[in-house]
Every structure is written in structure tokens, then in C-alpha cells.
């Protein structure tokens, strides 16, 4: 009995000397700056309980608000707010590339924290100061954080190819293999990834040396973490809905326990100082200009895409226009005034519009191929409508019928003028023979010009695409 009691006491003493490490993780903030003030309050409260905590972002800090994405230094306003909150580290997301390498370099160099990504290799030309990993020390515990970014089938992140020029990329899963040695240099090893939940699962299977993955990209809500091959995987959906609190008990360089909890940021009061900063960022008269009035709520993303495509077709003067669903950055829009800020929230990318002439057969092939690199849904159109079937086990669809607004079927042999954005021209396979010419206007500018000429618009019931599954 005495011997058993002694071992129990020794065990309790051992646990008492274990260090508790707190890591806060968030992903895909997407410049949703109205949520920053609640994040500030949450982080302040967590720091009161754990002053040595780490605050990490898994990427896509920007793209989603005109106040952040436009201007002389796109993305910089978000960095300013992240500095204010006190972020310790960020991974690169694919949208960090949306304004090109010079803008990316400016943001990285303006940050009071480092960016990590082991499979991204910038040249010295743009001054992008990127690290593969960083090791922190908290309460005597060494915490290594390795960054990884998703790469598509074309060997680059999901961004406009022109925005990635001069930067090299490698397969993140293959690159990760070369950093397993970090396990011997750290007490805690975290993978800070922008890969998507399913790829994080595969990464955990290949990299059991990691203690946890703080992930992003797929906007997945992972309640209390998901354990795969002994690795705890977390993700917080997107746009400041949640923050993950990752708690690890570490003793003598060994992780004894780990758990993840989602903290709903909507439950926190907004920090007044941060709110003032956000309002100052938003106080730009250019964005407040009202262009038109939306007559009824627009409840569907495809309807917004049709609205965008109509504006582009009108400004460029073509018979047909195509907008990929990934270019439509709002899910719905309420009745009422539509401002310049709203337009840039719908389309923050600034992609050039290309005008070309295509055959009906080429047009159908473009529609079918777009979804191979844009997995947000069937493309939106203007000047036509179509029906399609999603192919079983594939990331593409087959168009089974297509017609002009008057019901005339699209003739495979006939020729049509088409407006399409430069991103699709660069990423879609088997583009038409005519490479097209620049219309020297982007999607947002087209909408501004089109809408300011209309007193009212109504897209509540507009749908031009009908899809089914094979």
C-alpha cells in the first residue's frame, strides 16, 4: 500500500512540473476586417490566462474586402491589424499572391511577424523574406512551426499565374519529408498549412512526427480537432467565425497530452481600439459611392455571377460572357444600395477581360473545362444558358444543351464573340484558337460603369445554369 502511494505521489509531482503550451490558430480570415475587433478581445483574454501563448495564421489573410485588397499596397491594411493584435507567425495562403510578388514582399516586410512556407522559393528580385520554418521557445519548451502551401496540378497555388511569376513551388507533401529532422530539434512540432483538410489528413499519415496541424484553405470547421495517425488536425472555417485553442502538456521534451477547442468569436465583445482602427481603414470616400439600387434580395451566388457577367458583356460589347464561380466572392446580396465597395467585394481580383471570337464547339469546351481548375461550381454566363451533367468521379462536367436567350441552340460551327477573364485564359485547358485581345478593363470596373448607368437592378430570380449528377 505504501509503495503504491509513493508511486502515485511521484506521478502527481511529475505532472505538476509539466509545462502547458497554448497555441491559438486561425485561417482564411480573407480580410473580413469587421471581425478583427472580436478576435482582439478573445486573444487578450487568452493572453491573460497564458501570457506565453503563440498566435498563428494558416494563410489567406487577405482578399475579401476592398479596403484591404485595393490601393497602393494591397493587403497591407490586414497586416497592420495583425501587427496590432500581435500575431507571432503566418503561413502563406494562395490568396497572398493575388496582387503579385511586389505586393507580397511589401506585406511580408511590413509584418512584425514572420511568414513560413517550406515549398515556396522566391528569387531575390522582389525581396520576399520567407522562411521554411521557425522555432520559438516558451517556458523553456522549444516549439517548431513548419509552413506548407497548396499547389495545384499545374505546379502553382490557386492564384493567377501572372501573379506568381519569378517564384518557384514544389509539392508540399514531398517537401515535408525533408523536414522530419525538426522533430529532434523541438519539443513540440506544429505544421502550419494552407493545404485543405483532406490533404492535411494525407500529410498526417506521412508525417506522424508532427504533434498537430493548424490548417486552412478548405474552410472546414473542425470541431475539437481531428486525430489522424496520432496527429491532431485543426481548422476554423473562415472569416473570423472561430479561433482554435490548442493546448499541449509537455514534460521533459515529450508531449503528454494535447487537445483542441473551437472558440466562437461571435461570443466576444468588439475591442474599442481595434474598432477605431477598422473604421479609419474603411473611411475612404471612393468606396462609399452608391452606384445603383438592388430591388430585391439576391439569395444565390449564381445570380450574382450572372449579374457580373452581364456587366462585363455590356462593357466589352460581346455576345456572350463567362465568369467562373470562384470569381464571385459573395454568396448573396441584400436589397438596397450597391456601392463601389460592394463591387470590389464581389470581384477583388482585378483580372483583365479578354475579348475573343470562338466557335460554338469551342465555347462548350471552355465551359466544360473551367471547373478542372475552379472547383467552386459551374461557370456563370451572360448572353446564353446551358444544362450540364457533373461526371461521376471527375472534377468536370459535360454540357448537354446550350442556347441563346431567344432559345436558339448554340451552333457548334457558328462563331460568337466572347468576354472572359485573363485568369481563365491562363488556367483553362484547350482554350479557343483565337487567343483574344485585352479589352483593357477588369470585372470590377465593368460593374461600376454598368451599374452607375442604372437606377435599379433586379437579379433575385436569375439563373442560367442547370446541373445534375451523372
C-alpha positions in Angstrom: 0.0 0.0 0.0 2.8 2.5 1.0 4.7 1.6 -2.2 1.6 2.2 -4.3 1.0 5.6 -2.6 4.6 6.6 -3.2 4.3 5.9 -6.9 1.1 7.9 -7.0 2.7 10.9 -5.3 5.6 10.8 -7.7 3.3 10.7 -10.6 1.4 13.7 -9.4 4.7 15.6 -8.8 5.8 14.8 -12.3 2.6 16.1 -13.7 3.0 19.3 -11.7 6.2 20.1 -13.4 4.7 19.6 -16.9 4.5 22.8 -18.9 1.2 23.8 -20.5 1.7 25.3 -24.0 -1.2 27.3 -25.6 -1.3 27.9 -29.3 -4.1 29.9 -30.9 -4.8 29.2 -34.6 -6.9 30.9 -37.2 -7.2 30.5 -41.0 -8.8 32.1 -44.1 -9.5 35.5 -42.5 -10.0 36.8 -46.0 -9.7 40.5 -45.0 -13.1 40.3 -43.2 -12.0 43.3 -41.1 -15.3 43.7 -39.3 -14.4 40.5 -37.3 -10.9 41.7 -36.2 -12.1 43.6 -33.1 -13.7 40.4 -31.7 -10.6 38.5 -32.4 -8.6 41.1 -30.5 -10.8 40.7 -27.4 -10.6 36.9 -27.5 -6.8 37.0 -27.8 -6.4 39.5 -25.0 -8.5 37.2 -22.7 -6.4 34.2 -23.7 -3.2 36.0 -23.1 -4.3 36.9 -19.6 -4.5 33.1 -18.9 -1.4 32.2 -20.9 0.9 35.1 -21.5 3.4 33.0 -23.4 0.9 31.7 -26.0 1.5 31.7 -29.7 -0.9 33.2 -32.2 -0.7 31.7 -35.7 -2.4 32.2 -39.0 -2.7 29.4 -41.6 -2.9 31.8 -44.5 -5.3 33.7 -46.8 -5.2 36.7 -44.6 -6.3 39.0 -47.4 -8.7 39.0 -50.5 -12.3 39.6 -49.5 -12.5 43.4 -48.7 -11.9 46.3 -50.9 -10.5 48.3 -48.0 -7.7 45.7 -47.8 -7.3 44.5 -51.3 -7.3 47.8 -53.2 -5.0 50.8 -53.0 -1.3 51.4 -53.3 -0.3 48.5 -51.1 -2.9 45.7 -51.4 -3.1 43.5 -48.3 -1.2 46.0 -46.1 -4.2 47.1 -44.0 -4.7 43.5 -42.9 -1.0 43.3 -41.9 -1.5 46.5 -39.9 -4.3 44.9 -37.9 -2.4 41.6 -37.4 0.5 43.6 -36.0 -1.9 45.3 -33.7 -3.3 42.0 -32.4 0.2 40.6 -32.0 0.4 37.6 -34.4 3.5 35.5 -34.0 3.6 33.8 -37.4 1.7 33.2 -40.6 1.7 30.7 -43.4 1.2 31.8 -46.9 -2.2 31.2 -48.5 -2.8 31.1 -52.2 -4.6 34.5 -52.0 -1.4 36.1 -50.6 -0.3 36.1 -54.2 -3.3 37.9 -55.6 -1.6 41.2 -56.2 1.7 39.8 -57.4 5.2 39.4 -55.8 5.9 43.1 -55.2 2.8 43.5 -53.1 3.5 40.2 -51.3 7.0 41.4 -50.5 5.7 44.7 -49.2 3.2 42.9 -46.8 5.8 40.4 -45.6 8.3 43.2 -44.8 5.6 45.3 -43.2 4.7 42.5 -40.8 6.1 42.4 -37.2 5.9 38.6 -37.5 7.5 36.1 -40.0 5.8 34.2 -42.8 6.7 30.5 -43.3 6.4 28.2 -46.2 8.9 25.4 -47.0 7.7 24.7 -50.5 7.8 28.2 -51.9 11.0 29.5 -53.4 11.1 33.2 -54.3 14.1 34.8 -56.1 15.9 37.7 -54.6 14.4 40.0 -57.2 11.3 41.1 -55.2 12.7 40.9 -51.6 10.3 38.3 -50.4 11.7 37.4 -47.0 10.2 33.9 -46.4 11.3 31.2 -44.0 10.6 27.4 -44.3 10.0 27.2 -40.5 10.6 29.0 -37.2 11.4 27.7 -33.8 10.0 29.5 -30.7 10.8 29.0 -27.0 8.0 29.3 -24.5 8.5 28.5 -20.8 11.6 26.5 -21.8 9.7 24.5 -24.4 11.0 24.6 -28.0 8.1 24.8 -30.5 8.9 24.3 -34.1 6.4 25.5 -36.8 6.8 24.4 -40.4 4.8 26.1 -43.1 3.3 24.5 -46.3 1.2 25.9 -49.1 -1.1 24.0 -51.5 0.0 23.6 -55.1 -2.4 22.6 -57.9 -1.9 20.2 -60.8 -0.1 23.0 -62.7 2.6 23.3 -60.0 1.4 26.6 -58.5 -1.1 27.8 -55.9 -4.7 28.7 -56.8 -3.8 32.2 -58.0 -3.5 33.9 -61.3 -0.3 32.5 -62.9 0.9 36.1 -63.8 0.9 36.9 -60.1 3.3 34.0 -59.3 6.0 34.8 -61.9 9.5 34.6 -60.5 8.5 32.3 -57.7 9.2 28.6 -57.6 6.9 26.0 -56.0 7.2 22.3 -55.0 4.8 19.6 -53.9 4.2 20.3 -50.2 3.9 16.6 -49.2 7.2 15.8 -50.8 8.9 18.8 -49.3 7.6 18.0 -45.9 9.6 14.7 -45.9 12.8 16.7 -45.8 11.9 18.5 -42.6 11.2 15.4 -40.4 14.6 16.2 -38.7 12.9 19.1 -36.9 11.4 16.5 -34.6 14.8 16.1 -32.9 15.2 19.9 -32.6 11.8 20.6 -31.0 9.7 19.6 -28.0 6.6 20.4 -29.9 6.3 20.3 -33.7 3.4 22.1 -35.5 2.7 22.0 -39.2 1.1 25.4 -40.2 -0.5 24.5 -43.5 -2.7 26.0 -46.3 -3.5 22.7 -48.0 -7.1 21.9 -47.2 -8.5 19.4 -44.7 -8.3 16.3 -46.9 -4.6 17.0 -47.8 -3.9 17.6 -44.1 -5.2 14.1 -43.4 -2.8 12.7 -46.0 0.0 14.8 -44.6 -0.6 13.4 -41.1 -0.4 9.9 -42.5 3.0 10.7 -44.0 4.3 12.9 -41.1 3.4 11.2 -37.8 6.4 13.1 -36.3 4.2 16.2 -36.0 2.1 16.9 -32.9 -0.5 18.9 -34.6 -1.6 20.5 -37.9 -3.1 24.0 -37.9 -4.6 24.1 -41.4 -6.6 26.2 -43.8 -7.7 26.6 -47.4 -10.8 24.3 -47.4 -12.7 26.5 -44.9 -13.5 23.4 -42.8 -15.0 23.7 -39.4 -13.1 21.0 -37.3 -14.9 20.7 -34.0 -12.4 19.9 -31.2 -9.8 18.7 -33.7 -9.5 15.5 -35.7 -6.8 13.0 -34.9 -5.2 11.2 -37.8 -2.2 8.8 -37.2 -1.6 10.4 -33.9 -1.6 14.0 -35.3 -4.2 16.5 -34.1 -5.6 18.4 -37.1 -7.5 21.7 -36.6 -9.2 24.3 -38.8 -11.5 27.2 -38.0 -13.8 27.6 -41.1 -13.2 31.2 -42.3 -13.8 34.9 -41.9 -13.3 35.1 -38.1 -16.1 32.6 -37.2 -13.8 30.7 -34.8 -10.4 30.6 -33.2 -8.8 27.3 -32.2 -7.2 27.0 -28.8 -4.6 24.2 -29.0 -3.4 23.1 -25.5 -0.4 20.8 -25.1 1.1 19.4 -21.8 4.9 18.9 -22.2 7.3 17.3 -19.8 11.0 16.6 -20.4 10.7 17.3 -24.1 7.7 15.0 -24.6 4.1 15.9 -25.3 2.0 14.1 -22.7 -1.4 15.3 -23.9 -3.0 17.6 -26.5 -6.5 19.0 -27.2 -8.1 21.5 -29.5 -11.2 23.7 -28.8 -13.1 26.0 -31.1 -13.8 29.4 -29.6 -16.8 31.1 -31.3 -15.6 34.7 -31.9 -19.2 36.0 -32.2 -19.5 35.5 -28.5 -16.9 38.2 -27.7 -17.4 42.0 -27.5 -15.5 44.1 -30.0 -12.4 45.7 -28.8 -12.9 49.5 -29.0 -9.3 50.4 -30.1 -9.4 47.9 -32.8 -12.8 49.0 -34.0 -11.5 52.5 -34.3 -8.6 51.3 -36.5 -11.0 49.4 -38.7 -13.3 52.4 -39.1 -10.3 54.5 -40.1 -9.3 52.0 -42.7 -12.9 52.0 -44.1 -13.2 55.8 -44.1 -12.3 56.2 -47.8 -14.9 58.2 -49.8 -14.2 56.4 -53.0 -15.7 53.2 -51.7 -18.8 54.8 -50.3 -20.2 56.0 -53.7 -23.6 54.5 -54.4 -23.9 53.1 -57.9 -27.4 51.7 -58.1 -30.2 50.2 -56.0 -30.8 46.4 -55.8 -34.5 46.0 -55.9 -34.8 42.6 -54.2 -32.5 40.4 -52.2 -30.2 38.3 -54.4 -30.1 35.0 -52.5 -27.9 32.9 -54.8 -24.3 33.1 -55.8 -25.0 32.1 -59.4 -27.4 35.1 -59.7 -24.6 37.4 -58.6 -22.3 35.7 -61.2 -24.9 36.4 -63.9 -25.1 40.0 -62.8 -21.3 40.3 -63.1 -21.2 38.5 -66.5 -24.0 40.9 -67.8 -21.9 43.9 -66.8 -18.8 42.6 -68.5 -20.7 41.7 -71.7 -22.3 45.1 -71.8 -19.0 47.0 -71.3 -16.9 44.9 -73.7 -19.7 44.6 -76.3 -19.7 40.8 -76.9 -22.5 38.3 -77.5 -21.5 36.1 -74.6 -19.6 36.4 -71.3 -18.3 33.8 -68.8 -17.5 34.4 -65.2 -16.1 31.5 -63.2 -17.8 30.8 -59.9 -14.6 31.2 -58.0 -14.5 34.8 -59.2 -17.8 35.5 -57.3 -16.7 36.3 -53.8 -20.1 37.0 -52.1 -22.8 34.3 -51.6 -25.8 36.7 -51.5 -26.6 40.4 -51.5 -29.5 42.3 -49.8 -31.9 44.7 -51.3 -30.8 48.3 -51.1 -27.9 50.5 -52.2 -24.9 48.9 -54.1 -21.7 50.8 -53.6 -18.2 50.8 -55.1 -17.1 48.8 -52.0 -19.7 46.2 -52.7 -18.4 45.8 -56.3 -14.9 45.2 -55.1 -16.1 42.8 -52.5 -17.8 40.8 -55.3 -14.7 40.9 -57.5 -11.4 41.8 -55.7 -9.1 40.2 -58.3 -8.6 42.9 -60.9 -8.3 40.3 -63.7 -8.1 41.7 -67.2 -11.1 41.0 -69.6 -10.1 39.2 -72.8 -12.3 39.6 -75.9 -12.1 36.7 -78.4 -14.1 35.0 -81.2 -15.0 31.4 -80.7 -16.9 28.6 -82.4 -19.9 27.1 -80.6 -17.9 23.9 -80.1 -15.0 25.9 -78.5 -17.4 27.7 -76.3 -18.9 24.5 -74.9 -15.4 23.0 -74.4 -14.4 26.1 -72.4 -17.4 25.7 -70.1 -16.7 22.1 -69.6 -13.0 22.6 -68.8 -13.2 25.6 -66.4 -14.1 23.5 -63.4 -11.0 21.4 -63.6 -9.1 24.4 -62.0 -12.0 26.2 -60.4 -13.8 23.9 -58.0 -16.4 26.4 -56.8 -19.1 25.3 -59.2 -20.4 25.6 -62.7 -19.4 28.9 -64.6 -21.9 31.8 -64.7 -22.9 33.2 -68.1 -24.4 36.1 -69.9 -26.0 36.0 -73.4 -26.8 32.3 -73.1 -27.9 29.5 -70.8 -26.9 25.8 -70.6 -27.6 22.5 -68.9 -24.8 20.2 -67.8 -24.1 16.9 -66.0 -21.3 16.5 -63.5 -19.3 13.5 -64.5 -19.1 10.8 -61.9 -15.7 10.7 -60.1 -14.4 13.7 -62.0 -13.9 17.4 -61.4 -15.6 18.5 -64.6 -18.9 18.5 -66.3 -20.4 17.7 -69.7 -22.7 20.3 -71.3 -25.8 18.5 -72.7 -27.5 21.6 -74.2 -26.9 25.3 -74.6 -28.9 28.1 -76.2 -29.1 31.8 -76.8 -31.6 34.0 -74.8 -34.2 33.5 -77.5 -33.9 29.7 -77.3 -31.8 29.2 -80.4 -29.4 26.4 -79.8 -25.7 27.2 -79.8 -24.4 26.1 -83.2 -21.1 24.2 -82.9 -20.0 25.6 -86.3 -21.2 29.2 -85.8 -18.9 31.9 -84.4 -19.6 34.0 -81.3 -17.8 36.9 -79.6 -16.9 36.1 -76.0 -15.6 38.0 -73.0 -13.7 36.0 -70.4 -11.2 36.9 -67.7 -7.4 36.5 -68.1 -7.3 34.1 -65.2 -9.4 31.6 -67.1 -7.4 32.1 -70.2 -4.3 31.2 -68.3 -5.6 28.2 -66.4 -8.3 26.5 -68.6 -7.2 23.7 -70.8 -8.0 23.6 -74.6 -8.8 27.3 -75.0 -10.1 28.5 -78.3 -7.8 29.0 -81.3 -8.2 32.8 -81.1 -6.1 34.0 -78.2 -8.1 37.1 -78.0 -7.1 40.7 -77.1 -7.3 42.7 -73.9 -10.4 44.8 -73.5 -8.3 46.9 -71.1 -10.9 46.7 -68.4 -11.3 44.4 -65.3 -14.5 42.9 -63.9 -15.0 45.5 -61.1 -14.6 48.4 -63.4 -17.1 46.9 -65.8 -19.6 46.6 -63.0 -19.0 50.2 -61.8 -19.6 51.5 -65.4 -22.6 49.3 -66.0 -24.4 49.8 -62.7 -23.9 53.6 -62.4 -26.0 53.9 -65.6 -28.9 52.0 -64.0 -31.2 53.4 -61.3 -32.2 49.9 -60.2 -31.2 46.3 -60.9 -33.1 43.0 -60.1 -31.3 39.7 -60.2 -33.4 37.9 -57.5 -34.6 35.1 -59.7 -31.9 35.0 -62.4 -30.5 31.5 -63.2 -28.9 30.4 -66.5 -27.3 27.2 -65.4 -29.0 23.9 -64.7 -26.8 21.0 -63.5 -27.4 17.4 -62.4 -25.2 14.5 -61.4 -24.4 11.6 -63.7 
